[in-house]
């Protein structure tokens, strides 16, 4: 083989290895700065942050699973009533809606969409500046209540 062919094969190998490593890590962008800790009531949750529009759009889609004490915190620039959907999700979720330092509502046990199914959207019940995606059942298991205190230090 000539040098160009070897170089080409080497670059493909490196690129494929990088993709494989990223797929196996399953963490993608939301672990780039390490996980932060927030507290809801008495429960600590290690969270990745979705701050940019691109990060919020991607969310947890494509991730195979999360630890029981992990989640993804969506940080919004202003108060709004965001819509969420389960596009590309591979496991069920609870979505917890947060305004400042209080839980104002949640969606529980949201299932990944079936192939070809029409998208289902979930909207915050009131104006919020954060949303938290956690594993399905988290809210019930931890006896989440409307008005629960949330400590977020970013």
Z-matrix of the N, CA and C atoms (Angstrom, degrees):
N
C 1 1.450
C 2 1.524 1 109.17
N 3 1.316 2 113.36 1 147.52
C 4 1.453 3 116.74 2 178.21
C 5 1.540 4 110.52 3 -86.29
N 6 1.320 5 115.59 4 171.81
C 7 1.457 6 121.01 5 -174.94
C 8 1.521 7 112.35 6 -63.89
N 9 1.343 8 117.73 7 -37.26
C 10 1.469 9 120.74 8 179.95
C 11 1.520 10 111.02 9 -64.49
N 12 1.319 11 116.74 10 -41.74
C 13 1.459 12 120.83 11 178.97
C 14 1.522 13 110.13 12 -64.40
N 15 1.326 14 116.95 13 -44.71
C 16 1.455 15 120.97 14 178.90
C 17 1.529 16 111.42 15 -62.26
N 18 1.318 17 116.36 16 -42.47
C 19 1.459 18 120.58 17 178.24
C 20 1.527 19 110.30 18 -63.26
N 21 1.312 20 116.31 19 -44.51
C 22 1.456 21 121.22 20 178.67
C 23 1.523 22 110.53 21 -59.38
N 24 1.308 23 118.44 22 -47.68
C 25 1.466 24 122.49 23 178.91
C 26 1.519 25 111.42 24 -62.98
N 27 1.318 26 116.25 25 -40.28
C 28 1.465 27 120.60 26 178.21
C 29 1.529 28 110.56 27 -61.21
N 30 1.339 29 117.43 28 -45.97
C 31 1.458 30 121.24 29 -179.57
C 32 1.530 31 111.49 30 -63.82
N 33 1.308 32 116.56 31 -39.96
C 34 1.472 33 119.61 32 176.59
C 35 1.524 34 109.88 33 -62.59
N 36 1.314 35 116.53 34 -43.99
C 37 1.463 36 121.52 35 179.56
C 38 1.532 37 110.56 36 -60.00
N 39 1.327 38 117.88 37 -46.21
C 40 1.462 39 122.33 38 -179.89
C 41 1.528 40 109.89 39 -63.77
N 42 1.325 41 116.85 40 -46.22
C 43 1.461 42 121.27 41 -180.00
C 44 1.527 43 110.47 42 -61.33
N 45 1.313 44 117.92 43 -47.62
C 46 1.459 45 122.04 44 179.84
C 47 1.527 46 110.45 45 -62.49
N 48 1.316 47 117.22 46 -39.98
C 49 1.464 48 120.63 47 177.63
C 50 1.509 49 112.04 48 -62.32
N 51 1.328 50 116.21 49 -40.53
C 52 1.456 51 120.38 50 178.03
C 53 1.514 52 111.99 51 -64.57
N 54 1.326 53 116.48 52 -42.34
C 55 1.462 54 120.17 53 177.13
C 56 1.520 55 111.24 54 -63.52
N 57 1.316 56 116.26 55 -42.45
C 58 1.454 57 120.17 56 179.40
C 59 1.521 58 110.67 57 -63.02
N 60 1.306 59 117.82 58 -44.69
C 61 1.463 60 121.32 59 179.21
C 62 1.525 61 110.79 60 -61.46
N 63 1.327 62 116.49 61 -42.41
C 64 1.464 63 119.85 62 179.06
C 65 1.517 64 110.92 63 -64.53
N 66 1.314 65 116.91 64 -41.41
C 67 1.469 66 120.48 65 179.80
C 68 1.516 67 110.79 66 -66.06
N 69 1.319 68 117.30 67 -40.72
C 70 1.457 69 120.08 68 -178.73
C 71 1.515 70 111.76 69 -71.08
N 72 1.307 71 117.31 70 -33.88
C 73 1.462 72 118.68 71 179.70
C 74 1.520 73 109.64 72 -68.52
N 75 1.337 74 117.22 73 -34.01
C 76 1.450 75 121.32 74 175.98
C 77 1.516 76 114.39 75 66.36
N 78 1.289 77 119.35 76 8.44
C 79 1.453 78 121.18 77 -174.05
C 80 1.509 79 113.28 78 -101.65
N 81 1.326 80 117.25 79 -35.74
C 82 1.451 81 119.89 80 177.02
C 83 1.518 82 113.27 81 57.20
N 84 1.334 83 115.60 82 -145.13
C 85 1.458 84 121.82 83 -170.85
C 86 1.513 85 113.52 84 -66.10
N 87 1.316 86 119.15 85 -29.15
C 88 1.462 87 118.98 86 -167.49
C 89 1.512 88 114.14 87 -78.77
N 90 1.324 89 117.76 88 -1.53
C 91 1.453 90 119.06 89 174.52
C 92 1.530 91 111.18 90 -109.55
N 93 1.315 92 116.54 91 7.46
C 94 1.467 93 119.74 92 -174.15
C 95 1.523 94 112.92 93 -58.12
N 96 1.312 95 118.36 94 -33.75
C 97 1.461 96 121.38 95 179.22
C 98 1.523 97 111.59 96 -105.92
N 99 1.309 98 117.61 97 14.55
C 100 1.459 99 120.64 98 -175.78
C 101 1.510 100 110.05 99 80.46
N 102 1.300 101 115.89 100 162.47
C 103 1.454 102 120.43 101 -179.86
C 104 1.526 103 110.40 102 -82.83
N 105 1.323 104 116.06 103 141.24
C 106 1.462 105 122.98 104 175.32
C 107 1.522 106 107.29 105 -97.77
N 108 1.324 107 117.16 106 164.72
C 109 1.461 108 120.65 107 176.99
C 110 1.518 109 109.15 108 -114.92
N 111 1.335 110 115.97 109 131.14
C 112 1.460 111 120.83 110 171.42
C 113 1.525 112 106.64 111 -121.66
N 114 1.326 113 115.70 112 162.73
C 115 1.463 114 120.97 113 -179.86
C 116 1.516 115 108.26 114 -126.59
N 117 1.329 116 115.71 115 128.41
C 118 1.469 117 121.68 116 173.41
C 119 1.515 118 106.11 117 -117.91
N 120 1.332 119 115.63 118 117.21
C 121 1.466 120 119.06 119 -173.05
C 122 1.523 121 107.80 120 62.27
N 123 1.320 122 116.53 121 -116.14
C 124 1.475 123 121.62 122 178.22
C 125 1.527 124 112.11 123 -107.17
N 126 1.327 125 117.92 124 0.46
C 127 1.463 126 122.10 125 -172.78
C 128 1.520 127 112.22 126 -96.83
N 129 1.330 128 115.82 127 129.37
C 130 1.460 129 121.63 128 175.40
C 131 1.525 130 109.49 129 -90.80
N 132 1.320 131 114.99 130 139.29
C 133 1.460 132 121.16 131 177.54
C 134 1.528 133 107.30 132 -132.73
N 135 1.322 134 115.64 133 130.26
C 136 1.460 135 120.97 134 174.34
C 137 1.523 136 106.67 135 -87.15
N 138 1.325 137 115.73 136 125.91
C 139 1.461 138 119.26 137 -173.61
C 140 1.518 139 112.64 138 -127.03
N 141 1.320 140 114.01 139 145.43
C 142 1.448 141 121.38 140 163.88
C 143 1.518 142 106.32 141 -86.51
N 144 1.311 143 116.56 142 164.72
C 145 1.460 144 120.71 143 -177.89
C 146 1.517 145 110.95 144 -116.79
N 147 1.318 146 115.77 145 134.11
C 148 1.460 147 122.69 146 172.70
C 149 1.527 148 105.78 147 -113.27
N 150 1.327 149 115.21 148 98.89
C 151 1.462 150 120.35 149 -173.11
C 152 1.525 151 111.70 150 -106.63
N 153 1.324 152 117.25 151 -43.66
C 154 1.468 153 120.17 152 -178.83
C 155 1.531 154 109.91 153 -80.70
N 156 1.305 155 115.91 154 162.13
C 157 1.471 156 120.43 155 177.90
C 158 1.529 157 110.34 156 -58.51
N 159 1.324 158 118.10 157 -41.38
C 160 1.471 159 121.18 158 -179.95
C 161 1.526 160 111.13 159 -64.47
N 162 1.325 161 117.00 160 -41.02
C 163 1.472 162 120.32 161 178.55
C 164 1.520 163 110.98 162 -66.48
N 165 1.333 164 116.64 163 -40.52
C 166 1.465 165 119.73 164 179.03
C 167 1.525 166 110.83 165 -66.55
N 168 1.325 167 117.15 166 -38.09
C 169 1.466 168 120.16 167 179.37
C 170 1.524 169 111.15 168 -65.41
N 171 1.315 170 117.05 169 -41.68
C 172 1.466 171 121.20 170 -179.78
C 173 1.519 172 111.31 171 -70.21
N 174 1.318 173 117.19 172 -42.97
C 175 1.452 174 120.35 173 -179.07
C 176 1.523 175 111.54 174 53.88
N 177 1.302 176 116.35 175 -136.09
C 178 1.465 177 122.18 176 -179.96
C 179 1.524 178 112.45 177 -97.60
N 180 1.317 179 117.36 178 7.81
C 181 1.463 180 119.58 179 -177.24
C 182 1.522 181 110.67 180 -56.75
N 183 1.320 182 115.01 181 135.57
C 184 1.456 183 121.96 182 179.44
C 185 1.513 184 113.88 183 90.32
N 186 1.323 185 118.17 184 -18.92
C 187 1.463 186 121.29 185 178.88
C 188 1.525 187 109.02 186 -71.18
N 189 1.327 188 117.44 187 135.92
C 190 1.468 189 121.15 188 -176.99
C 191 1.522 190 112.65 189 -76.08
N 192 1.329 191 117.78 190 -35.60
C 193 1.465 192 121.39 191 -178.47
C 194 1.518 193 109.28 192 -170.13
N 195 1.338 194 115.66 193 172.52
C 196 1.458 195 122.44 194 174.72
C 197 1.522 196 107.95 195 -137.29
N 198 1.308 197 115.85 196 156.97
C 199 1.463 198 120.32 197 172.54
C 200 1.524 199 108.62 198 -67.79
N 201 1.326 200 117.00 199 158.19
C 202 1.464 201 121.66 200 -177.96
C 203 1.525 202 113.25 201 -60.40
N 204 1.324 203 116.78 202 -27.80
C 205 1.465 204 120.10 203 -176.90
C 206 1.524 205 112.13 204 -103.05
N 207 1.326 206 117.27 205 22.56
C 208 1.461 207 121.49 206 -179.96
C 209 1.518 208 111.45 207 -115.91
N 210 1.315 209 114.50 208 158.96
C 211 1.451 210 120.62 209 176.50
C 212 1.513 211 110.24 210 -163.77
N 213 1.311 212 115.52 211 -179.21
C 214 1.457 213 122.07 212 176.33
C 215 1.518 214 107.63 213 -124.80
N 216 1.328 215 116.35 214 121.21
C 217 1.459 216 122.52 215 -179.72
C 218 1.524 217 109.25 216 -97.16
N 219 1.319 218 116.50 217 120.98
C 220 1.456 219 123.25 218 176.75
C 221 1.532 220 107.42 219 -91.62
N 222 1.318 221 115.53 220 125.34
C 223 1.461 222 121.96 221 -177.69
C 224 1.529 223 107.42 222 -111.38
N 225 1.328 224 116.32 223 120.91
C 226 1.465 225 121.02 224 -178.57
C 227 1.526 226 109.99 225 -104.55
N 228 1.334 227 115.60 226 146.87
C 229 1.464 228 121.76 227 -178.17
C 230 1.527 229 112.55 228 -69.32
N 231 1.322 230 115.95 229 -26.81
C 232 1.460 231 120.43 230 -178.42
C 233 1.524 232 108.16 231 -146.59
N 234 1.315 233 115.87 232 170.76
C 235 1.461 234 120.48 233 177.69
C 236 1.522 235 108.80 234 -72.75
N 237 1.324 236 115.86 235 133.02
C 238 1.460 237 120.42 236 176.55
C 239 1.520 238 108.85 237 -158.10
N 240 1.322 239 115.49 238 179.31
C 241 1.467 240 122.00 239 176.86
C 242 1.527 241 107.62 240 -115.24
N 243 1.322 242 117.20 241 79.29
C 244 1.461 243 120.31 242 -174.45
C 245 1.524 244 112.37 243 -68.06
N 246 1.322 245 114.34 244 151.96
C 247 1.462 246 122.38 245 172.19
C 248 1.524 247 107.94 246 -99.36
N 249 1.313 248 116.35 247 139.86
C 250 1.462 249 121.77 248 173.74
C 251 1.518 250 108.13 249 -123.06
N 252 1.320 251 115.90 250 153.73
C 253 1.460 252 121.73 251 173.93
C 254 1.513 253 107.61 252 -142.15
N 255 1.302 254 116.56 253 168.41
C 256 1.464 255 121.79 254 -172.79
C 257 1.526 256 112.12 255 -102.86
N 258 1.309 257 117.83 256 25.43
C 259 1.455 258 122.07 257 -178.45
C 260 1.535 259 111.33 258 -56.90
N 261 1.310 260 117.04 259 126.00
C 262 1.457 261 121.91 260 176.95
C 263 1.513 262 115.02 261 76.18
N 264 1.335 263 117.63 262 4.75
C 265 1.468 264 120.10 263 -179.51
C 266 1.522 265 110.32 264 -75.97
N 267 1.328 266 114.93 265 146.08
C 268 1.463 267 121.03 266 -178.15
C 269 1.523 268 112.29 267 -117.58
N 270 1.331 269 117.06 268 -0.29
C 271 1.464 270 120.90 269 177.84
C 272 1.532 271 108.41 270 -151.22
N 273 1.336 272 117.13 271 155.76
C 274 1.472 273 120.32 272 -177.14
C 275 1.529 274 112.78 273 -73.60
N 276 1.332 275 114.51 274 154.56
C 277 1.467 276 121.70 275 -175.43
C 278 1.523 277 112.44 276 -134.47
N 279 1.339 278 114.50 277 160.98
C 280 1.456 279 123.82 278 159.43
C 281 1.529 280 104.88 279 -109.64
N 282 1.322 281 117.08 280 142.01
C 283 1.467 282 121.69 281 172.47
C 284 1.520 283 106.90 282 -114.51
N 285 1.320 284 116.42 283 124.25
C 286 1.462 285 122.07 284 -179.39
C 287 1.522 286 107.73 285 -107.98
N 288 1.340 287 115.63 286 123.93
C 289 1.460 288 121.93 287 -178.64
C 290 1.526 289 108.58 288 -92.65
N 291 1.339 290 116.93 289 130.08
C 292 1.462 291 122.13 290 -173.74
C 293 1.526 292 109.60 291 -128.88
N 294 1.321 293 114.53 292 131.98
C 295 1.471 294 120.74 293 172.39
C 296 1.521 295 106.80 294 -118.04
N 297 1.327 296 115.47 295 116.41
C 298 1.464 297 122.65 296 -177.69
C 299 1.532 298 109.89 297 56.65
N 300 1.315 299 117.62 298 -104.60
C 301 1.460 300 120.06 299 -175.75
C 302 1.534 301 112.67 300 -120.65
N 303 1.343 302 116.37 301 26.48
C 304 1.471 303 120.82 302 -178.66
C 305 1.520 304 111.80 303 -136.73
N 306 1.331 305 115.66 304 143.57
C 307 1.465 306 121.90 305 171.92
C 308 1.520 307 107.21 306 -76.54
N 309 1.347 308 116.50 307 128.36
C 310 1.464 309 120.47 308 179.77
C 311 1.531 310 111.97 309 -112.18
N 312 1.333 311 116.85 310 -4.96
C 313 1.462 312 119.97 311 178.10
C 314 1.514 313 110.43 312 166.69
N 315 1.335 314 115.35 313 174.15
C 316 1.456 315 119.97 314 175.00
C 317 1.512 316 110.83 315 -160.70
N 318 1.297 317 113.66 316 157.85
C 319 1.457 318 123.08 317 172.67
C 320 1.524 319 105.04 318 -110.10
N 321 1.326 320 117.76 319 133.71
C 322 1.464 321 117.54 320 -175.90
C 323 1.518 322 112.35 321 -118.65
N 324 1.321 323 113.52 322 148.95
C 325 1.461 324 123.16 323 174.59
C 326 1.527 325 113.49 324 52.09
N 327 1.316 326 115.82 325 50.91
C 328 1.465 327 120.90 326 178.22
C 329 1.522 328 108.70 327 -80.09
N 330 1.313 329 116.01 328 124.73
C 331 1.463 330 121.42 329 -176.05
C 332 1.518 331 111.59 330 -91.03
N 333 1.338 332 116.68 331 147.91
C 334 1.467 333 119.00 332 173.15
C 335 1.527 334 109.38 333 -59.55
N 336 1.321 335 117.16 334 146.68
C 337 1.473 336 118.83 335 -178.92
C 338 1.523 337 111.72 336 -70.05
N 339 1.319 338 115.09 337 147.92
C 340 1.460 339 119.65 338 173.11
C 341 1.517 340 107.89 339 -76.76
N 342 1.319 341 115.17 340 151.49
C 343 1.466 342 120.32 341 -179.30
C 344 1.525 343 110.16 342 -55.59
N 345 1.322 344 116.08 343 129.95
C 346 1.459 345 121.70 344 177.69
C 347 1.518 346 114.85 345 81.44
N 348 1.341 347 117.76 346 -3.38
C 349 1.463 348 120.54 347 -179.11
C 350 1.525 349 110.51 348 -73.54
N 351 1.316 350 115.45 349 150.28
C 352 1.455 351 121.23 350 176.57
C 353 1.533 352 108.88 351 -67.97
N 354 1.326 353 116.02 352 140.75
C 355 1.465 354 120.84 353 -178.97
C 356 1.524 355 110.78 354 -63.31
N 357 1.332 356 114.90 355 138.33
C 358 1.462 357 122.14 356 174.28
C 359 1.523 358 106.31 357 -110.20
N 360 1.330 359 116.11 358 132.64
C 361 1.455 360 121.19 359 -178.20
C 362 1.524 361 109.93 360 -109.86
N 363 1.327 362 115.36 361 145.24
C 364 1.456 363 122.81 362 178.94
C 365 1.519 364 106.90 363 -123.16
N 366 1.347 365 116.20 364 130.20
C 367 1.454 366 119.94 365 -175.97
C 368 1.520 367 110.44 366 -120.67
N 369 1.336 368 115.41 367 143.92
C 370 1.457 369 120.87 368 176.36
C 371 1.529 370 109.56 369 -57.96
N 372 1.340 371 117.27 370 142.10
C 373 1.466 372 120.36 371 -177.54
C 374 1.525 373 114.04 372 -72.58
N 375 1.331 374 115.49 373 -17.17
C 376 1.470 375 121.17 374 177.77
C 377 1.521 376 107.67 375 -155.74
N 378 1.319 377 116.52 376 -178.27
C 379 1.462 378 120.11 377 179.80
C 380 1.534 379 109.67 378 -63.83
N 381 1.337 380 115.74 379 132.11
C 382 1.467 381 121.63 380 179.62
C 383 1.526 382 108.76 381 -134.80
N 384 1.322 383 115.18 382 162.78
C 385 1.463 384 119.53 383 172.99
C 386 1.526 385 111.82 384 -122.34
N 387 1.342 386 116.88 385 1.03
C 388 1.463 387 121.82 386 174.55
C 389 1.529 388 109.03 387 -147.11
N 390 1.322 389 114.50 388 152.69
C 391 1.459 390 121.44 389 168.81
C 392 1.525 391 106.08 390 -138.66
N 393 1.313 392 116.05 391 144.93
C 394 1.459 393 121.08 392 -177.61
C 395 1.519 394 109.22 393 -124.97
N 396 1.336 395 116.59 394 122.78
C 397 1.459 396 121.38 395 173.93
C 398 1.519 397 108.20 396 -98.22
N 399 1.335 398 115.45 397 126.06
C 400 1.462 399 122.84 398 177.95
C 401 1.521 400 108.05 399 -132.52
N 402 1.308 401 116.95 400 169.18
C 403 1.459 402 120.74 401 177.57
C 404 1.526 403 110.41 402 -58.98
N 405 1.319 404 115.87 403 144.05
C 406 1.465 405 121.55 404 177.79
C 407 1.525 406 109.17 405 -55.63
N 408 1.318 407 115.30 406 138.22
C 409 1.458 408 121.04 407 179.26
C 410 1.520 409 113.63 408 94.61
N 411 1.339 410 117.29 409 -12.54
C 412 1.461 411 119.95 410 -178.05
C 413 1.523 412 110.99 411 -60.44
N 414 1.331 413 117.31 412 -46.80
C 415 1.471 414 121.33 413 -176.62
C 416 1.527 415 110.84 414 -60.10
N 417 1.315 416 116.19 415 -45.10
C 418 1.466 417 120.27 416 -179.45
C 419 1.531 418 111.42 417 -69.29
N 420 1.321 419 116.28 418 -45.95
C 421 1.478 420 121.34 419 -179.04
C 422 1.525 421 111.44 420 -58.39
N 423 1.328 422 116.69 421 -35.96
C 424 1.461 423 121.32 422 -177.36
C 425 1.521 424 113.28 423 -99.80
N 426 1.342 425 116.86 424 14.62
C 427 1.464 426 123.50 425 174.56
C 428 1.530 427 112.12 426 52.48
N 429 1.340 428 115.21 427 45.95
C 430 1.458 429 121.03 428 -179.22
C 431 1.523 430 110.24 429 -61.12
N 432 1.313 431 115.42 430 139.11
C 433 1.468 432 121.86 431 179.18
C 434 1.522 433 109.56 432 -127.85
N 435 1.330 434 115.76 433 148.29
C 436 1.462 435 120.92 434 171.24
C 437 1.519 436 106.84 435 -60.08
N 438 1.318 437 116.65 436 134.90
C 439 1.456 438 120.93 437 -179.67
C 440 1.530 439 113.19 438 91.58
N 441 1.339 440 117.33 439 -4.26
C 442 1.471 441 119.59 440 177.98
C 443 1.517 442 109.19 441 -57.02
N 444 1.332 443 115.95 442 140.31
C 445 1.460 444 121.35 443 179.24
C 446 1.516 445 110.96 444 -73.41
N 447 1.323 446 115.41 445 139.47
C 448 1.472 447 122.48 446 178.43
C 449 1.524 448 107.85 447 -123.79
N 450 1.337 449 115.53 448 127.02
C 451 1.462 450 120.47 449 176.54
C 452 1.525 451 107.74 450 -108.72
N 453 1.325 452 114.48 451 113.89
C 454 1.460 453 121.58 452 -179.61
C 455 1.520 454 107.97 453 -120.88
N 456 1.312 455 116.30 454 119.87
C 457 1.457 456 121.33 455 176.06
C 458 1.520 457 107.16 456 -125.66
N 459 1.332 458 116.90 457 106.10
C 460 1.463 459 120.80 458 -176.52
C 461 1.498 460 113.00 459 -97.61
